[in-house]
Amino acid sequence: MNVVEMASRVDTATPRYTIALARPQDLDTLPSIELAALTLFDGHGLDDVPALVTGEAELRKAQEMGHLWVALANDVAVGFAQIKVIEANTVHLDELDVHPEHGRRGLGRMLVMAVCDWAEAKGYEAITLTTFREIPWNMPFYASLGFTVVPPEALTLALASIVHEEGRRGLDPALRVVMRRALDARLSRAG
């Protein structure tokens, strides 16, 4: 095999990844990505964590509002990030999933940064999230992106409500942590 044949083979075997706002045609694949990503928690003592999949109506609404991003591999969704505006100056990263077959390629980081860039451009002051405290790739991953732990006594009403709702759905608050990343609030809010 010559170098040209080898390069051609590599190009077709390695997906081209991009991050984009979700399109209507991406929505059908997101629940399967979410379920596949849940398998990463196997063996981490979270057997009682419910297999919660974001509903179709919620994903559609997020897509229509421009609050849903996808990681595309050759134009096919393989990961996604969804936000909610929870306060006038804060957005919440409600969901981040990458299909394990496309993991460890920086897609989660790229999705989070796309969300942070969007929120900053819109003039939001912060982005928040909840994640598992003890899972090695959760809290440390977000800390590496500039997120810091929000102590329980410093939770806003909106964040406390999110933690309460997660508990109601079966996620033990003792296993979870709330994190926040400050954004440059000097930019004007454009919508």
Secondary structure, 3 states (H helix, E strand, C coil): CCHHHHHHHHHHHCCCEEEEECCHHHHHHHHHHHHHHHHHHCCCCCCCCCCCCCCHHHHHHHHHHCCEEEEEECCEEEEEEEEEEEECCEEEEEEEEECHHHCCCCHHHHHHHHHHHHHHHCCCCEEEEEEECCCCCCHHHHHHCCCEECCHHHCCHHHHHHHHHHHHCCCCHHHEEEEEEECCCCCCCCC
